[in-house]
Amino acid sequence: MKVMVLDGPNLNMLGKREPALYGSKTLEDIQRDLRDLAAELGLGVSFFQSNVEGELVNALQQAGDTADGVILNAGAYTHTSVAVRDAVAAIRIPVIEVHLTNPQAREEFRHTSLLADVCAGSISGFGADSYILALLYFGRHRTAGTH
């Protein structure tokens, strides 16, 4: 089983950007932890990060043809991007929405996810462990995707 991890805008700044809110781990730290867990679970894992909405749409479309599942932290695009939402809806593999913080405990504009209703599930508020929990889901449901 192959899982693609897609990260949206500003996630490349983890460890530097508001560490009191987002933690001290960098995106590279999170990716290393996910690689280690994927190896333990017998999963393949790949990573892509972009600050550009269209590149995330392209990556989601590609994942629909090459992966069995997606872990998606769309960052601020969660609340604003119909294009990312439509790309998630268009692919036939499960997508798990993840967030480091709990959007419901933050500013009002973060309370609405345009992605939630087209994702298989959402995990938020557990810091970097939000990604770990999503990968554990795929480890337990190895036939989740169509590939």
N, CA, C and O of each residue as an XYZ file, in Angstrom:
588
protein
N       0.841     -1.182      0.000
C       0.000      0.000      0.000
C       0.883      1.241      0.000
O       1.869      1.319      0.734
N       0.516      2.207     -0.831
C       1.262      3.462     -0.932
C       0.410      4.619     -0.424
O      -0.753      4.759     -0.803
N       0.999      5.444      0.435
C       0.320      6.608      0.988
C       1.104      7.855      0.597
O       2.318      7.918      0.787
N       0.409      8.839      0.056
C       1.039     10.118     -0.257
C       0.665     11.116      0.834
O      -0.502     11.234      1.209
N       1.663     11.827      1.336
C       1.445     12.867      2.337
C       1.611     14.212      1.639
O       2.686     14.536      1.134
N       0.529     14.987      1.620
C       0.539     16.284      0.940
C       0.387     17.397      1.970
O      -0.517     17.374      2.805
N       1.284     18.362      1.893
C       1.271     19.494      2.810
C       1.160     20.788      2.031
O       1.828     20.990      1.017
N       0.300     21.655      2.531
C       0.018     22.919      1.869
C       0.855     24.074      2.371
O       1.952     23.886      2.898
N       0.319     25.285      2.197
C       1.087     26.501      2.422
C       1.583     26.660      3.857
O       0.885     26.370      4.829
N       2.805     27.128      3.934
C       3.502     27.492      5.175
C       3.946     26.310      6.021
O       4.596     26.502      7.048
N       3.608     25.088      5.611
C       4.048     23.941      6.405
C       5.551     23.707      6.262
O       6.156     23.029      7.092
N       6.145     24.256      5.228
C       7.600     24.225      5.095
C       8.282     25.091      6.165
O       9.495     25.009      6.353
N       7.501     25.909      6.855
C       8.040     26.792      7.896
C       7.906     26.209      9.306
O       8.238     26.874     10.288
N       7.424     24.976      9.405
C       7.287     24.365     10.727
C       8.626     24.368     11.459
O       9.682     24.188     10.851
N       8.567     24.572     12.749
C       9.770     24.675     13.569
C      10.238     26.110     13.712
O      10.904     26.455     14.688
N       9.890     26.956     12.736
C      10.231     28.377     12.767
C       8.992     29.229     12.985
O       9.044     30.246     13.677
N       7.884     28.816     12.399
C       6.633     29.596     12.418
C       5.835     29.288     13.680
O       5.372     28.163     13.867
N       5.677     30.261     14.523
C       4.848     30.160     15.720
C       5.004     28.822     16.450
O       4.036     28.071     16.575
N       6.218     28.519     16.932
C       6.432     27.216     17.578
C       5.556     26.982     18.799
O       5.266     25.833     19.129
N       5.129     28.041     19.478
C       4.226     27.863     20.622
C       2.893     27.269     20.176
O       2.228     26.579     20.949
N       2.505     27.533     18.938
C       1.250     27.033     18.397
C       1.436     25.717     17.639
O       0.661     24.777     17.815
N       2.471     25.657     16.794
C       2.645     24.522     15.896
C       3.709     23.526     16.350
O       3.854     22.468     15.738
N       4.449     23.837     17.399
C       5.477     22.929     17.884
C       6.840     23.224     17.289
O       6.985     24.081     16.417
N       7.826     22.506     17.773
C       9.200     22.737     17.342
C       9.664     21.785     16.246
O      10.743     21.974     15.685
N       8.870     20.768     15.931
C       9.261     19.838     14.869
C       9.179     20.520     13.510
O       8.258     21.288     13.234
N      10.151     20.224     12.682
C      10.124     20.707     11.305
C       9.329     19.720     10.450
O       9.031     18.608     10.886
N       8.993     20.136      9.240
C       8.332     19.226      8.316
C       9.218     18.019      8.042
O       8.725     16.899      7.906
N      10.511     18.244      7.962
C      11.445     17.133      7.743
C      11.415     16.149      8.915
O      11.509     14.940      8.706
N      11.287     16.652     10.138
C      11.170     15.775     11.310
C       9.912     14.907     11.204
O       9.954     13.701     11.449
N       8.813     15.531     10.842
C       7.553     14.796     10.701
C       7.678     13.742      9.606
O       7.223     12.611      9.773
N       8.293     14.112      8.493
C       8.475     13.158      7.392
C       9.354     11.987      7.819
O       9.079     10.842      7.458
N      10.402     12.262      8.578
C      11.269     11.182      9.072
C      10.476     10.229      9.964
O      10.580      9.011      9.825
N       9.686     10.784     10.875
C       8.867      9.946     11.758
C       7.883      9.095     10.954
O       7.664      7.925     11.268
N       7.297      9.687      9.923
C       6.353      8.942      9.089
C       7.050      7.857      8.280
O       6.504      6.765      8.117
N       8.254      8.139      7.769
C       9.017      7.111      7.051
C       9.301      5.928      7.971
O       9.141      4.773      7.575
N       9.725      6.223      9.205
C      10.035      5.158     10.165
C       8.799      4.320     10.463
O       8.870      3.091     10.468
N       7.668      4.972     10.711
C       6.438      4.239     11.005
C       5.955      3.462      9.788
O       5.505      2.324      9.918
N       6.044      4.061      8.617
C       5.625      3.366      7.393
C       6.431      2.078      7.209
O       5.882      1.048      6.819
N       7.730      2.141      7.492
C       8.568      0.945      7.374
C       8.093     -0.130      8.355
O       8.014     -1.305      7.997
N       7.779      0.267      9.579
C       7.268     -0.687     10.575
C       5.953     -1.308     10.127
O       5.708     -2.490     10.369
N       5.113     -0.522      9.480
C       3.790     -0.982      9.063
C       3.800     -1.678      7.703
O       2.790     -2.245      7.286
N       4.935     -1.635      7.015
C       5.020     -2.226      5.686
C       4.307     -1.407      4.620
O       3.786     -1.960      3.651
N       4.284     -0.088      4.797
C       3.651      0.817      3.843
C       4.697      1.602      3.073
O       5.786      1.862      3.585
N       4.375      1.976      1.858
C       5.181      2.941      1.131
C       4.642      4.326      1.421
O       3.433      4.509      1.567
N       5.525      5.295      1.504
C       5.083      6.660      1.787
C       5.899      7.633      0.948
O       7.111      7.477      0.797
N       5.219      8.641      0.403
C       5.893      9.698     -0.349
C       5.372     11.028      0.158
O       4.333     11.096      0.814
N       6.119     12.099     -0.160
C       5.814     13.407      0.404
C       5.846     14.482     -0.675
O       6.631     14.423     -1.622
N       4.966     15.463     -0.501
C       4.961     16.632     -1.379
C       4.442     17.814     -0.579
O       3.440     17.706      0.127
N       5.128     18.939     -0.695
C       4.693     20.171     -0.040
C       4.731     21.280     -1.068
O       5.660     21.372     -1.870
N       3.700     22.128     -1.038
C       3.697     23.296     -1.910
C       2.905     24.416     -1.260
O       1.937     24.186     -0.536
N       3.339     25.616     -1.536
C       2.602     26.810     -1.135
C       1.637     27.249     -2.231
O       0.934     28.250     -2.086
N       1.608     26.495     -3.327
C       0.841     26.864     -4.514
C      -0.375     25.940     -4.652
O      -0.239     24.720     -4.740
N      -1.542     26.538     -4.668
C      -2.800     25.794     -4.722
C      -2.860     24.818     -5.901
O      -3.205     23.650     -5.721
N      -2.529     25.285     -7.090
C      -2.601     24.439     -8.281
C      -1.671     23.245     -8.218
O      -1.998     22.178     -8.738
N      -0.518     23.407     -7.587
C       0.407     22.278     -7.444
C      -0.175     21.209     -6.523
O       0.045     20.017     -6.738
N      -0.918     21.631     -5.494
C      -1.585     20.658     -4.625
C      -2.696     19.928     -5.379
O      -2.884     18.725     -5.201
N      -3.429     20.655     -6.216
C      -4.454     20.020     -7.044
C      -3.807     18.983     -7.956
O      -4.300     17.860     -8.060
N      -2.707     19.346     -8.618
C      -2.004     18.401     -9.483
C      -1.534     17.174     -8.699
O      -1.661     16.046     -9.175
N      -0.995     17.392     -7.506
C      -0.506     16.280     -6.687
C      -1.652     15.367     -6.264
O      -1.487     14.147     -6.254
N      -2.797     15.922     -5.918
C      -3.951     15.091     -5.569
C      -4.403     14.259     -6.765
O      -4.694     13.071     -6.620
N      -4.465     14.868     -7.932
C      -4.855     14.125     -9.133
C      -3.866     12.998     -9.414
O      -4.270     11.888     -9.759
N      -2.573     13.281     -9.265
C      -1.546     12.252     -9.466
C      -1.708     11.132     -8.447
O      -1.612      9.954     -8.791
N      -1.956     11.500     -7.188
C      -2.134     10.492     -6.138
C      -3.290      9.563     -6.466
O      -3.244      8.373     -6.151
N      -4.321     10.099     -7.094
C      -5.454      9.269     -7.474
C      -5.079      8.139     -8.404
O      -5.767      7.120     -8.458
N      -3.979      8.311     -9.147
C      -3.506      7.276    -10.074
C      -2.361      6.441     -9.524
O      -2.097      5.355    -10.040
N      -1.667      6.923     -8.477
C      -0.435      6.246     -8.052
C      -0.413      5.817     -6.596
O       0.496      5.091     -6.192
N      -1.375      6.236     -5.800
C      -1.361      5.932     -4.371
C      -2.651      5.231     -3.973
O      -3.622      5.199     -4.728
N      -2.639      4.676     -2.781
C      -3.818      4.012     -2.234
C      -4.537      4.880     -1.212
O      -5.667      4.584     -0.824
N      -3.889      5.940     -0.781
C      -4.480      6.853      0.181
C      -3.648      8.108      0.288
O      -2.485      8.135     -0.115
N      -4.253      9.150      0.838
C      -3.589     10.444      0.985
C      -3.809     10.962      2.401
O      -4.909     10.886      2.948
N      -2.741     11.487      2.974
C      -2.813     12.279      4.199
C      -2.608     13.714      3.751
O      -1.569     14.050      3.183
N      -3.600     14.563      4.005
C      -3.585     15.929      3.480
C      -3.687     16.954      4.605
O      -4.670     16.994      5.345
N      -2.650     17.780      4.713
C      -2.721     18.973      5.543
C      -2.710     20.138      4.567
O      -1.649     20.588      4.135
N      -3.882     20.617      4.226
C      -4.006     21.673      3.227
C      -3.755     23.058      3.808
O      -3.857     24.054      3.092
N      -3.426     23.135      5.108
C      -3.170     24.425      5.727
C      -4.364     25.349      5.531
O      -5.513     24.925      5.651
N      -4.090     26.598      5.233
C      -5.152     27.594      5.072
C      -6.090     27.270      3.914
O      -7.234     27.725      3.909
N      -5.629     26.491      2.930
C      -6.513     26.119      1.826
C      -7.691     25.276      2.301
O      -8.694     25.169      1.596
N      -7.586     24.682      3.475
C      -8.701     23.939      4.062
C      -9.955     24.800      4.111
O     -11.067     24.316      3.899
N      -9.761     26.073      4.391
C     -10.878     26.980      4.641
C     -11.252     27.834      3.433
O     -12.247     28.558      3.466
N     -10.451     27.750      2.364
C     -10.655     28.683      1.248
C     -10.712     28.049     -0.137
O     -11.223     28.676     -1.065
N     -10.209     26.838     -0.309
C      -9.993     26.337     -1.664
C     -11.055     25.344     -2.131
O     -11.091     24.193     -1.695
N     -11.904     25.813     -3.016
C     -12.849     24.933     -3.677
C     -12.090     24.016     -4.636
O     -12.489     22.869     -4.838
N     -11.000     24.509     -5.227
C     -10.216     23.703     -6.166
C      -9.608     22.479     -5.475
O      -9.653     21.379     -6.026
N      -9.045     22.653     -4.287
C      -8.493     21.509     -3.551
C      -9.627     20.567     -3.164
O      -9.481     19.350     -3.277
N     -10.744     21.106     -2.713
C     -11.903     20.277     -2.365
C     -12.349     19.430     -3.558
O     -12.585     18.229     -3.427
N     -12.460     20.074     -4.719
C     -12.909     19.353     -5.910
C     -11.919     18.270     -6.320
O     -12.326     17.215     -6.805
N     -10.626     18.516     -6.131
C      -9.614     17.503     -6.455
C      -9.746     16.302     -5.518
O      -9.626     15.157     -5.955
N      -9.993     16.560     -4.232
C     -10.202     15.450     -3.294
C     -11.435     14.646     -3.707
O     -11.404     13.415     -3.717
N     -12.509     15.339     -4.042
C     -13.744     14.661     -4.431
C     -13.581     13.853     -5.718
O     -14.284     12.861     -5.915
N     -12.665     14.264     -6.595
C     -12.511     13.634     -7.903
C     -11.723     12.330     -7.867
O     -11.841     11.514     -8.781
N     -10.924     12.124     -6.830
C     -10.100     10.905     -6.795
C     -10.832      9.821     -6.016
O     -11.664     10.108     -5.155
N     -10.512      8.578     -6.332
C     -11.254      7.455     -5.746
C     -10.461      6.725     -4.684
O     -10.579      5.508     -4.537
N      -9.665      7.456     -3.953
C      -8.923      6.867     -2.846
C      -9.231      7.685     -1.596
O      -9.579      8.861     -1.693
N      -9.104      7.069     -0.428
C      -9.414      7.818      0.793
C      -8.386      8.902      1.076
O      -7.182      8.702      0.915
N      -8.889     10.048      1.499
C      -8.053     11.170      1.905
C      -8.394     11.474      3.356
O      -9.562     11.629      3.714
N      -7.358     11.556      4.185
C      -7.541     11.928      5.581
C      -6.996     13.329      5.758
O      -5.825     13.598      5.490
N      -7.870     14.223      6.215
C      -7.504     15.614      6.493
C      -6.842     15.667      7.863
O      -7.389     15.159      8.842
N      -5.652     16.288      7.934
C      -4.979     16.434      9.222
C      -4.629     17.897      9.484
O      -4.401     18.687      8.569
N      -4.599     18.215     10.767
C      -4.186     19.544     11.221
C      -3.393     19.384     12.504
O      -3.733     18.562     13.354
N      -2.351     20.159     12.639
C      -1.540     20.132     13.857
C      -2.314     20.683     15.049
O      -2.244     20.140     16.151
N      -3.050     21.761     14.819
C      -3.837     22.385     15.880
C      -5.296     21.975     15.715
O      -5.661     21.315     14.742
N      -6.117     22.371     16.668
C      -7.545     22.115     16.582
C      -8.214     23.358     15.995
O      -8.364     24.358     16.698
N      -8.617     23.318     14.732
C      -9.219     24.507     14.122
C     -10.441     25.031     14.884
O     -10.710     26.232     14.862
N     -11.167     24.162     15.541
C     -12.363     24.584     16.278
C     -12.024     25.433     17.497
O     -12.872     26.162     18.011
N     -10.785     25.335     17.954
C     -10.345     26.116     19.119
C      -9.611     27.389     18.704
O      -9.017     28.073     19.538
N      -9.659     27.697     17.417
C      -8.936     28.862     16.898
C      -9.901     29.905     16.361
O     -11.083     29.908     16.704
N      -9.391     30.784     15.522
C     -10.200     31.867     14.979
C     -11.433     31.304     14.259
O     -11.409     30.202     13.711
N     -12.488     32.085     14.281
C     -13.770     31.652     13.684
C     -13.624     31.240     12.224
O     -14.250     30.268     11.802
N     -12.811     31.955     11.439
C     -12.690     31.621     10.019
C     -12.077     30.248      9.795
O     -12.197     29.694      8.702
N     -11.424     29.688     10.807
C     -10.846     28.351     10.690
C     -11.837     27.244     11.060
O     -11.508     26.064     10.933
N     -13.008     27.589     11.501
C     -13.976     26.596     11.961
C     -14.624     25.817     10.823
O     -15.161     24.732     11.047
N     -14.582     26.352      9.613
C     -15.203     25.677      8.476
C     -14.138     25.046      7.595
O     -13.225     25.718      7.114
N     -14.272     23.747      7.394
C     -13.408     23.028      6.461
C     -14.200     22.752      5.192
O     -15.264     22.134      5.233
N     -13.673     23.213      4.071
C     -14.293     22.894      2.784
C     -13.987     21.464      2.364
O     -14.572     20.961      1.404
N     -13.075     20.806      3.076
C     -12.630     19.462      2.715
C     -13.339     18.353      3.483
O     -13.444     17.229      2.991
N     -13.821     18.655      4.671
C     -14.275     17.613      5.595
C     -15.291     16.661      4.979
O     -15.212     15.453      5.205
N     -16.237     17.173      4.210
C     -17.292     16.297      3.703
C     -16.852     15.419      2.534
O     -17.579     14.503      2.150
N     -15.681     15.680      1.965
C     -15.181     14.825      0.881
C     -13.993     13.977      1.320
O     -13.440     13.223      0.519
N     -13.600     14.092      2.574
C     -12.510     13.281      3.114
C     -13.074     12.080      3.862
O     -14.207     12.105      4.344
N     -12.265     11.034      3.951
C     -12.667      9.840      4.696
C     -12.742     10.137      6.187
O     -13.523      9.515      6.908
N     -11.930     11.093      6.653
C     -11.925     11.462      8.059
C     -11.029     12.654      8.282
O     -10.303     13.090      7.388
N     -11.093     13.175      9.498
C     -10.279     14.334      9.885
C      -9.646     14.062     11.238
O     -10.286     13.530     12.145
N      -8.380     14.436     11.360
C      -7.655     14.301     12.625
C      -6.993     15.637     12.899
O      -6.239     16.144     12.069
N      -7.273     16.208     14.065
C      -6.705     17.520     14.361
C      -6.438     17.666     15.845
O      -7.041     17.000     16.686
N      -5.499     18.574     16.134
C      -5.246     18.958     17.504
C      -4.190     18.158     18.226
O      -3.954     18.403     19.409
N      -3.548     17.219     17.576
C      -2.562     16.359     18.224
C      -1.131     16.665     17.790
O      -0.245     15.821     17.928
N      -0.904     17.857     17.271
C       0.431     18.217     16.808
C       0.874     17.267     15.710
O       0.067     16.823     14.893
N       2.162     16.960     15.699
C       2.714     16.061     14.674
C       2.092     14.677     14.739
O       2.086     13.955     13.742
N       1.571     14.300     15.893
C       0.924     12.990     16.015
C      -0.346     12.883     15.178
O      -0.817     11.774     14.931
N      -0.910     14.000     14.737
C      -2.070     13.933     13.833
C      -1.697     13.138     12.580
O      -2.495     12.337     12.095
N      -0.498     13.354     12.059
C      -0.025     12.606     10.894
C       0.155     11.130     11.233
O      -0.227     10.252     10.458
N       0.740     10.869     12.398
C       0.984      9.488     12.832
C      -0.335      8.727     12.917
O      -0.430      7.592     12.452
N      -1.345      9.348     13.509
C      -2.649      8.704     13.638
C      -3.253      8.397     12.274
O      -3.862      7.343     12.089
N      -3.090      9.302     11.326
C      -3.601      9.057      9.975
C      -2.876      7.892      9.317
O      -3.506      7.057      8.668
N      -1.561      7.829      9.478
C      -0.803      6.726      8.887
C      -1.177      5.398      9.548
O      -1.245      4.371      8.873
N      -1.415      5.410     10.842
C      -1.866      4.190     11.530
C      -3.191      3.699     10.953
O      -3.407      2.494     10.823
N      -4.074      4.628     10.608
C      -5.332      4.236      9.969
C      -5.041      3.432      8.697
O      -5.600      2.354      8.492
N      -4.167      3.966      7.854
C      -3.870      3.256      6.604
C      -3.170      1.927      6.877
O      -3.362      0.963      6.136
N      -2.373      1.871      7.917
C      -1.734      0.605      8.280
C      -2.740     -0.461      8.672
O      -2.525     -1.648      8.428
N      -3.830     -0.040      9.276
C      -4.872     -0.988      9.691
C      -5.846     -1.311      8.567
O      -6.522     -2.339      8.619
N      -5.931     -0.461      7.558
C      -6.881     -0.652      6.465
C      -6.115     -0.708      5.155
O      -6.253      0.170      4.304
N      -5.328     -1.720      5.004
C      -4.409     -1.841      3.873
C      -5.111     -1.877      2.518
O      -4.481     -1.573      1.505
N      -6.345     -2.223      2.468
C      -7.046     -2.280      1.176
C      -7.923     -1.055      0.980
O      -8.902     -1.100      0.236
N      -7.571      0.049      1.652
C      -8.408      1.253      1.618
C      -8.546      1.820      0.206
O      -9.623      2.285     -0.167
N      -7.484      1.787     -0.572
C      -7.519      2.389     -1.903
C      -7.808      1.379     -2.978
O      -8.140      0.228     -2.695
N      -7.682      1.811     -4.209
C      -7.997      0.953     -5.351
C      -6.758      0.416     -6.042
O      -6.874     -0.315     -7.026
N      -5.560      0.765     -5.546
C      -4.323      0.339     -6.218
C      -3.661     -0.780     -5.476
O      -2.610     -1.263     -5.897
